[in-house]
Amino acid sequence: MVVDNRIWFGANGGNAPRVKKFLTEVQSGLVPATIWPHTEVGTTGSAKAEITALFPGTTPFSTPKPERLIERVLLIASNAGDIVLDSFAGSGTTGAVAHKMGRRWIMVELGEHCHTHIIPRLRKVIDGEDPGGITKAVDWQGGGGFRYYRLAPSLLEKDKWGNWVVNKQFNAAMLAEACCKMEGFVYAPSETIYWQHGHSTERDFIYVTTANLSHAQHEQRPLRPHVFPNLTVKKIPKAVLARCEWSHDDYSLQVENLPKAPKPTKQLSLIGEEVDE
């Protein structure tokens, strides 16, 4: 690169070397500057003013980010339609800006800011009632929507002997729904048949119980093997531990292409606790 005169040492040759980049080598536009003046991206004060305008009478965060700053970041790092993740959502600035810029977004917040700031703020954005920030710059008129999910407690916890047990915070319905999710079933408890907590097809059902199932109980209706030859019995802790990663440094997903199993004529999956007689 020195031979091609692509390294620049300054006018007097005494500066730190820099690599020359030509406009034709940049994918689109110019390389972003490393210094962003407040006249372009706003300040903490302007960010507080944006929050105060949305929520009069409330005390804004100590160091909120102005919408113009987040807009600059998203212009550099994403395109319209991309998914933007903010794991520490705070007052929801990232989601509001991403929404106005035509990006999809996911925000995570453990504090009460979710209810006091994020949800009300995004509703104003969607309803076109947020005139501040970058609204005029991007000609935002409102629209779209979002889904709100509450994180459930961990399904398993260790008892005082170090054994994995079902978390006491889970009631029967929460446990059944969690097991359906992990086993690929739709949680849809029947109002007439007690052992149908969910289904994966019209003939594949799942029943979740914390009771111990003895061999004699297996022989009772509706769980007799000759009635349901494809019956599968799983013990909850082992079933969960086999599907989840616990205490690992690397949580990378392992995806394998497995052959499709033949479609059974009739199958019932049962998740419960099994004991030996």
C-alpha positions in Angstrom: 0.0 0.0 0.0 3.0 2.3 0.5 4.2 1.6 -3.0 0.7 2.5 -4.3 0.8 5.8 -2.3 -2.2 4.6 -0.2 -0.6 5.4 3.1 -0.6 9.1 4.2 1.8 10.4 6.9 0.6 14.0 7.0 1.8 17.1 5.2 5.2 17.0 6.9 5.5 13.2 7.2 5.4 13.3 11.0 1.8 12.3 11.7 0.4 8.8 12.5 0.0 6.9 9.2 -3.5 6.8 7.7 -4.9 4.6 4.9 -6.5 6.5 2.0 -10.0 5.4 1.0 -11.6 6.5 -2.2 -15.3 7.1 -2.7 -15.5 4.2 -5.1 -14.4 1.9 -2.4 -17.1 2.8 0.0 -20.4 0.9 -0.4 -22.6 4.0 -0.1 -21.8 7.6 0.7 -18.8 8.7 2.8 -17.2 7.0 5.8 -18.9 8.2 9.0 -17.0 10.9 10.9 -15.6 10.0 14.3 -16.8 13.2 15.9 -20.5 14.1 16.0 -21.1 17.6 17.1 -24.2 18.4 19.3 -25.6 20.6 16.6 -26.1 17.4 14.5 -27.1 14.8 17.0 -28.4 16.7 20.0 -27.4 16.7 23.7 -28.6 15.2 27.0 -30.5 18.4 27.5 -32.4 18.1 24.3 -33.1 14.4 25.1 -34.6 15.4 28.4 -36.8 18.0 26.7 -38.1 15.3 24.3 -39.0 13.0 27.3 -40.6 15.9 29.2 -42.7 16.9 26.2 -44.0 13.3 26.0 -44.5 12.9 29.8 -45.1 16.3 31.4 -44.5 16.4 35.1 -42.2 13.3 35.2 -38.5 13.4 36.0 -36.5 12.2 32.9 -33.6 9.9 33.1 -30.3 11.5 34.1 -28.5 10.7 30.8 -31.1 10.0 28.1 -30.1 9.8 24.4 -31.5 12.3 21.9 -33.4 10.8 19.0 -31.1 12.4 16.5 -28.1 10.5 18.0 -29.9 7.1 17.7 -31.0 8.1 14.2 -27.3 8.6 13.2 -26.4 5.2 14.7 -29.2 3.4 12.9 -28.4 5.1 9.6 -24.9 3.7 9.8 -25.6 0.3 11.2 -28.9 -0.8 9.6 -31.3 -0.6 6.7 -35.1 -0.2 6.5 -36.7 -3.5 7.5 -33.8 -4.6 9.7 -34.3 -5.7 13.3 -32.8 -3.5 15.9 -32.1 -4.9 19.4 -31.8 -2.8 22.5 -31.2 -5.0 25.6 -31.3 -2.0 28.0 -34.3 -0.1 26.7 -34.5 2.6 29.3 -37.0 5.2 28.2 -37.5 3.5 24.8 -35.7 5.9 22.6 -34.2 3.2 20.4 -37.5 1.6 19.7 -39.2 4.9 19.0 -36.5 6.0 16.5 -36.3 2.6 14.9 -40.1 2.6 14.4 -40.1 6.0 12.8 -37.3 4.9 10.5 -39.0 1.8 9.2 -37.0 -0.7 11.2 -38.3 -3.5 13.3 -37.2 -3.6 16.8 -36.9 -5.6 20.0 -36.4 -3.9 23.4 -35.7 -5.6 26.8 -36.2 -3.8 30.1 -36.3 -5.3 33.6 -37.3 -2.1 35.4 -40.6 -0.4 35.7 -39.6 1.9 32.8 -41.4 -0.5 30.6 -44.8 0.6 32.0 -44.0 4.2 32.9 -42.1 5.2 29.7 -41.7 2.6 27.0 -45.2 1.4 26.4 -46.9 4.9 26.6 -44.1 6.3 24.4 -44.5 3.7 21.7 -48.3 4.1 21.7 -47.8 7.8 21.1 -45.5 7.0 18.2 -47.9 4.6 16.7 -50.9 6.9 17.1 -48.9 9.8 15.5 -49.0 11.8 18.8 -45.2 12.2 19.1 -44.3 15.4 17.3 -40.8 15.6 18.8 -37.4 14.0 18.1 -36.9 13.0 14.4 -40.7 13.0 13.6 -40.6 15.9 11.2 -37.2 15.0 9.8 -38.4 11.6 8.6 -42.0 12.8 8.0 -43.4 10.2 10.5 -47.3 10.1 10.4 -47.9 7.2 12.8 -48.8 3.5 12.2 -47.6 0.0 13.0 -47.8 -1.8 16.3 -45.9 -3.9 18.8 -46.3 -6.9 21.1 -45.5 -6.9 24.8 -44.2 -10.0 26.5 -43.5 -10.5 30.2 -40.5 -12.7 31.0 -41.5 -15.8 33.0 -39.4 -17.0 35.9 -37.0 -19.8 35.4 -38.8 -23.1 35.0 -36.3 -25.1 37.1 -34.5 -24.3 40.3 -32.3 -26.3 42.6 -33.6 -27.5 46.0 -31.4 -27.5 49.2 -30.0 -30.8 48.1 -28.8 -29.5 44.8 -31.5 -31.4 42.8 -33.3 -29.7 39.9 -37.0 -29.2 40.7 -39.9 -27.3 39.2 -39.8 -23.6 40.4 -42.3 -22.9 43.1 -43.4 -19.8 41.2 -44.9 -21.9 38.5 -48.5 -23.0 38.9 -50.1 -25.9 37.0 -51.2 -23.8 34.1 -47.8 -22.1 33.7 -46.0 -25.4 33.9 -48.2 -26.9 31.2 -47.8 -23.9 28.9 -44.0 -23.9 29.4 -43.7 -27.7 28.6 -45.9 -27.2 25.5 -43.6 -24.5 24.3 -40.5 -26.6 24.8 -41.9 -29.7 23.2 -43.4 -28.0 20.1 -47.0 -28.2 21.1 -49.7 -25.5 21.1 -51.0 -24.8 24.6 -54.7 -25.3 24.3 -56.2 -27.0 27.4 -59.4 -28.8 26.7 -62.4 -27.8 28.8 -63.9 -31.3 28.7 -60.9 -33.7 28.5 -58.5 -33.2 31.5 -55.5 -34.9 29.9 -55.4 -32.7 26.8 -53.3 -29.7 27.7 -52.1 -29.0 24.2 -51.7 -30.4 20.7 -49.2 -30.4 17.8 -51.7 -32.0 15.3 -55.3 -33.1 15.4 -54.2 -36.4 16.8 -51.1 -35.6 18.8 -51.7 -34.4 22.4 -49.7 -33.6 25.5 -50.5 -34.0 29.2 -48.4 -32.4 31.9 -48.5 -33.4 35.5 -46.3 -33.2 38.6 -47.7 -36.4 40.0 -45.7 -39.6 40.2 -46.9 -42.1 37.6 -46.6 -45.7 38.6 -46.8 -48.7 36.2 -50.3 -49.4 37.4 -51.3 -45.8 36.6 -49.8 -46.2 33.1 -52.2 -49.1 32.5 -55.3 -47.0 33.3 -57.4 -45.1 30.7 -56.6 -43.1 28.8 -52.9 -43.9 29.0 -52.9 -47.6 28.3 -50.1 -48.5 25.8 -52.4 -50.7 23.6 -54.8 -47.8 23.3 -52.0 -45.3 22.5 -49.1 -47.3 21.1 -47.1 -44.2 20.4 -47.3 -42.9 24.0 -44.1 -41.1 25.1 -43.5 -40.5 28.8 -40.9 -37.9 29.9 -39.7 -36.8 33.3 -39.9 -33.0 33.4 -36.4 -32.1 34.8 -34.5 -34.5 32.4 -36.7 -33.3 29.5 -35.9 -29.7 30.2 -32.2 -30.2 30.9 -31.8 -32.1 27.6 -33.4 -29.2 25.7 -31.7 -26.2 27.5 -28.1 -25.1 28.2 -27.2 -24.6 31.8 -24.0 -23.0 33.2 -22.2 -22.9 29.8 -19.8 -20.2 28.6 -20.9 -20.7 25.0 -24.6 -20.7 24.2 -24.3 -20.9 20.4 -27.2 -22.7 18.8 -26.5 -26.1 17.2 -28.7 -26.7 14.2 -28.8 -30.1 12.5 -30.7 -31.3 9.5 -32.6 -34.3 10.7 -34.8 -36.6 8.6 -38.5 -36.1 8.9 -40.1 -38.7 11.2 -43.0 -40.7 9.7 -46.4 -39.2 10.6 -48.0 -41.4 13.4 -51.5 -42.4 13.2 -52.3 -41.4 16.7 -49.9 -40.2 19.4 -50.1 -38.8 22.9 -47.0 -37.2 24.5 -47.0 -37.2 28.3 -44.7 -35.1 30.4 -44.7 -36.0 34.1 -42.6 -37.7 36.7 -41.9 -41.4 36.4 -41.0 -43.7 39.3 -39.8 -47.3 39.3 -41.8 -49.9 41.2 
